[in-house]
Amino acid sequence: MAEGAAVGGIWRFSSDDFPEERRLNLFRETLEPVLPFAIEPVHGARFFNAVTLMALPGLDAAVGVSEGAVFHRTRPLTRQSDDLTLCVTRDGRSRISQRGTDMVMEDGDAFLGAADVVSTSGPLEGAVGCLTLRLPRQALAASVLDIEAAFVRPIRRGTEALRLMAGYMGVVRQAADSGSIGVQRLVASHVQDLVALALGETAEAGEIARGRGLRAARLRAIKADVRAHLRERDLSAETVARRQGVSPSYVRKLFDLTGTSFSAFVLDQRIACAHAMLRNPRFSGLGISAIAYDVGFGDLSYFNRAFRRRHGATPSEARRGEAG
């Protein structure tokens, strides 16, 4: 993860950005100060590496593709840190060594490691994709009954929490780019829940703390997806379901189980967003119709009726401070 990176941001690196004759050295010079790994090329193999780093409060994420390179975290490169790392192999096979254990990770497998431990990792053959998450130990220790039992134990593909987490990276990217600390903390918390779920299944720790089951984690991910795409006119259970890798009926069922509906949640979020904009001096130059369209309403009269039902006042009255 990005050592010393500012909270909330995205950084992209690619070996293809450099001329071929100096590609390896220039990529090393660029990336090694950011990531605590020494990069060793594989003799006779094509060298290609690309990585996107995303930083949130309580979460660093790296999504990348590697070919023809081995990454070593040696003793001089380890940091005094209590952070944990979850590495997920994607689109290929990788070999990982940490804490004296060598593992072959198939496509979709994951393992938990420590940020301050010597390790070696790289593609087993050809290119391999990798998702790496770095999280504070205390964020997981509160939810996983025996965190030590989860270290360097493969979490095999098919784990629902892992699949959901992989689909959630688009939301992480949007949060990192949003500049909103509140959104970033919320998204980081959701990812921590999903990691805890994946580890809990592997360590046989049972159900995570009350309210943090897989169904609850799915619902939180879907709600975060809705908030991230609130301004899109075509926002629907179908579009959210496609992004989350579930069926539209399942999305609707999750909301039904909470005593509401998907459409009611979307409407409530749009009205809440409009209300916040109306009360914020930053948007005083925007007309009410512009605000309504900006939060996803396509019909101004419908927006006015829905807003009045929710707040007992018109949008104009809310702007003047006459609504709660």
N, C-alpha and C positions, 0 to 999 in steps of 0.2 A: 504494500500500500504506500501511498505517497507520504513520505516522511516530512512532517512540518507543513503539509499542504494547508492552505487557507480553507476554512469551512465553506462549503457550498461552491462547487466549481467542477468543470470538466476539462480534462487535458487529453490530447490525442497524440500518439507517437507512432510512426511507421518507418521501418527500415527503407522502404521504397522512396522516402523523401530525400535520400542521400545518393550521391553518385556511386555507381557500383564499385569502383576501385577503392573507395574509402568507406563503404557502407558499414562494415562491421565496426570499425573504430569510431566513426561519428555517432553511430547508434549507441554504442557503449557510453561515449562521453555524454550523450544526451540523457539516457535512461538511468544509468547506474547511480547518479546523484539523487534520483527521485525514488527508485526502488532499491532496497538493500540486497541486491543480488549481483554476483559476478557472472557475466555472460560468456560461455565457452562455446565456440562453433563446433559443429560436428564435421569431421574431416570428410570431404568429398560430397557433402550434402548442400543443397541450395539453402542459403540463409535468407529467411524472411520472418519478420516479427512485427506485429502491429498490436497496440494496446490502447484502450480508452480507460482513463482513470476518472472516477467520480467520488467526490467527497461530500459527506453529510455529517451533521453532528452525531457521533456515536456509530458511524458506519463509513468505511472506505470500500469502494468496489472497483475491481479491475476486470474488464472484459477484453480478451485478446486472442490472437492466433499466433502460434509459434511453429517454425519449421527450421530444422538444421541448427538448433541451439540447445544447450543445457544450462540451467540456471542454478548457481550454487550460492547458498547463504552460508558463508563461512563464519567462524567465530569473530573475526574483526568486524564483520558486517552486521552482526546481530545487535539489536538495540535492547536496552534495559526497559522492557515493556511487559505488561501483564495481558496484552491483547491476544486474542485468539484469531485464527484464520480458518476459514472454510473454503476448500478448493473443490470445484466441480469440473470434471472433464467433459468436454463437449465436442462432438464431431471428430472423433478419433480416439486414440489410446495413448496413455501416458504412463511414465514410470516415476514414482515418487519415493524418496528415502528420507525418513525423519525418525529421530529417537531410536535408531538402530533397526528400524523396520523398513523393508523394501516392499512396495506394493505396485501391482499393475492395475491401473484404473481404466475400466472400460468406459465407453461413451455413456454419459449420464451418471457415473459413479462420483462419490464425493468422499472427503475425509476431513477431520478436524485436526488442526495443528496449532502450534504456538509461534508467535511472531519473533520470539527471542531464541529459537532453537535452530541449530545447524541443520540444513536440509539441502537436498538436491532434487531437481525435477526437470522433466523435459519430455518431448514426444517419444513414443516407443518406435514409431515409424511414420514417415511422411509428416504431414501437418496435423496439429491438434488445437482445438479451441479450449479455452479455460475461463471459468468465472471464479474469481477469488474475492472473498469478503473478509474484511478485518473488522472485528467488533471487540468492545470492552468485555473482559471476562465476567465482570459483575453483572452485565446485562443478560448473560446466559445462565450464570450460576444460580440466579434466583428462580429460574424456571426448569432447569435440568437437575434432577435429584443427585446424580453422581456424574459431574462433568468430567472427572478424571477417567472414568470408565469409557468415555466416548473418544478419547484421544487415539489417533492413528488406527482407527477401526473403519474399514470401508463402509460407507453408506451406499448400498447398491441401488442402481437405477430402478425406477418404478415407485420410489417413495413419493407419495402425493405431495408432501411439503416441498420436496426438491423441485418437482415439476412446476408447482405453483410459483416458487421463488424465481425460477428461470424466466417465467412469463412476466414477472413483476419488474424485471430490470428496466423496461421502458419507462415505468413510473419513477424508478430511482433516477434515471437520466433526466426526466423532466423536473423532478424535485431539485436535483443538483443545479439545474440551470435556472430555477425559478427565482432565486434570491430571497425566498421566504423561509426564514428560520423555522416558523411554526410548521409549515408543510414538510420541511426537511426532517424535523424531529419526528413527526408523525410517520412518515414513510420509513425512516430508520427503525422506529419501534416495530412496525409491521414486519420488516425483514428479520429483526431479532426474534420475533415470535415464530416465524417460519423456520429459522435455523434451530431454535429450541425444540420445535416439533420434530424436525428431522433427527436431531440428536436423541431426543427422548425415545423415539421408536427404536433406534439402534441400541441404546443403552438399557432398553427395557425399563425406563424410568416411569412408565405409565403416563397418564394424562398430565399435561402441563397444568400450571395453576388454573384455577377455576376461570372459565370464560375464555381460555386460550386454546381450545381444541381446534382441529383442522377446519371444521365448519366455520368457527368464529374467525379464523385467520383468512379463510376464503372470502368471507363477507367483508372483512376489513380491506382486503386487497381490491375487491370490486368497488367498494365505496371510494377508495382512493383513486381508482381508475375513473370513476364518474366525475369526481372533483377535478381531476386533471384535464378532462375533456368536456367540461361543463358548457363551454361556449360553442360547441359544435351542434349545429341544428339537427344533424342526423343521429345524435346520441340516442341509443336504444339498447334494450336488453340484448339484441342480436349483435350490435357492434361491440359491446363490452364483452359478451361471451366469446367472440372470436379472438379478442386480444388476450383473454384469460384462459383460453383453451378448454372451456366448458360449454354446456348447452344453454341456450336461452331459457329453457324451462327450469334448469337448475338455478340460474341467476334469480328468476322470479320466485322460485321456491324458498331460497335463502331469505328473501325479504318477507315473504308470507309468514315464515316461522317467527319473525320478529313483530308480527302484528301490523305490518305496513305493506307497501308494494313498491316495486322498482320505480314506477312512474311517479308515485307520491314522494319518494326520496329525491328524485331528480328535481321535481317541482320545488320541494322545500329548499334544496341546496341553491337553486337558481334565485329564489326569492331572497334567501339569506344573503347571497352574494350581492344582489341588487340593493338590498337594504344597507349593507355595509358601504357600498359605493355612494349611495345617496347621502349618507351621514359623513362621508370623508371629504374634507375640503379639497383634497387633491383632484376630485372629479367634479368640482363645482361648475366647471365649464362645459360639462357634458349634459345634453338634454335628457329628459326622462326616457324618451323613445330610444335614444342612442344607448343608454344604460340597459334598457330592456333587451335590445337586440344583442348587445355585447355579452350578456349572460345566457344567451341561447333562446330567448323568446322570439317567435316569428309573428306573433299577433299582439299588438299593443293593447287592444281592449281586453284580451284575455289576461295579459300581464296585470293590468290595472285591477281587474276583478279578483284575481288570485292574490295579489298583494294586499288588497283591502281585507279579504277574508282572513289572511294570516296576521296582519298587524292592526286591524281595526281602524285603519286610516289610509288615505290615498298616498301614492308615492310623493306627491307635492307636499303633503302635510308631513311626511316622514323627513323630507329634505329640510323642512323648517324646524324639525325637532319636536313635532307634535305627535309622534308615534313612538312606542317603545321598541 
